[in-house]
């Protein structure tokens, strides 16, 4: 089997590394940012296709990822707890009536529900919610258990010295892949104490989302095109929390734990293709978690080609 270097230690890079190791390759992950420092670590991490194209491929990759997360969430309870993956029910609200979402085929059990006051349509479904601090540690442990390595390395270009290089560098692909079509879409979130919330809520117009985890709640957000700053804005945080509290009144008075900003790696379409010895896998926008396992499976197939 091949020696593979995976560039990038976010959810996409680590998922690719796991699948490649399972396929028998020798795999080393190198990255400027370790998993807990990546945009993946900031994510609310609910399975939901967002700012990723083209739709047909996103649906295929997302469907596969939904299956993997569902199996993990409903399998061995100790393992799902270590991974921080659960199936959580929730509701998306809409200002106006709309057709079923284009990705509905990937989600069993999506049903129309009575919208809350101020909205004219809503649908509910159970979807995987992934607690990223736990999940990234779980992925890292899987890489190490399978014989892979993870090394911090600040690169100025894609490395040499391997049979295959997987470019899963996210926003870094702008430099490492010389791809100026990759641009940041900044997302600010805040984390508040868990106040007993058991359902997620989403209003895409904000975007406003409220995602409960075991010990906190992720509240977002923003989608600022071309913004490179990772410094949270106090004014923006207040506006986000006000929007979220209108949607979920139970958040009123919840203690804020911390603030974060992540840079989604946006691109006109996800780039997943082989170019010589390099397999490019980046441009997932706000869907890195949502597409991770489906894309990882395709990377393994490309590595064997």
Beta strands, then each sheet from edge to edge (+ up, - down):
strand 1: 3-7
strand 2: 26-31
strand 3: 85-94
strand 4: 111-112
strand 5: 121-130
strand 6: 149-152
strand 7: 164-167
strand 8: 183-193
strand 9: 200-203
strand 10: 208-212
strand 11: 216-220
strand 12: 224-225
strand 13: 256-266
strand 14: 271-275
strand 15: 278-282
sheet 1: 6+ 2+ 1+ 7+ 15+ 14-
sheet 2: 4+ 5- 3+ 9+ 10- 11+ 8- 12+
sheet 3: 4+ 5- 3+ 9+ 10- 11+ 8- 13+
end
